[in-house]
Amino acid sequence: MGYKIQTRKQQVTIECFEELVSYFGLSLREIEKSLTSFAIIQNIFEGKLNLDYSDLSVFISIIKSVSPEVYRKLSKNNITYEELLTETSLNGLESEAWGDKPEGHPLKWLLKYFLSTDKEAAALLEKGNYLESRISYGRRDTVKSICDWLETFKRD
């Protein structure tokens, strides 16, 4: 797809994609569809998304391919974190590098933060900002925004 790895951020994004492809057991067709969606997002922002947006974009691109109903709920901001875990079987996603930090994986922590209420998000941050070197907490509608970016190029 022409995605050239030139930075550590890009390498981490590719590793996230590979991890999720393996976790969900994507077919070649699903990988192609996911990469196409991800490429759309990357092209919109000329590859300048920060790491949390890139990881979330990878996840949403994959969910759009493998679970369209869950994607629709995400795009309408109509799903809780717990529902997302159940409907996507994301419960088992773990990262050894993440250790014993909350949620067991940085992507799950991001999803929990961005799908929570303002009060729940504040409580999460009180427990610790586990991605302090790479996340900005200004936008609470990040997941919906990423879906909106993909819908900009939707064919009718």
Disulfide bonds with the S-S distance in Angstrom:
none
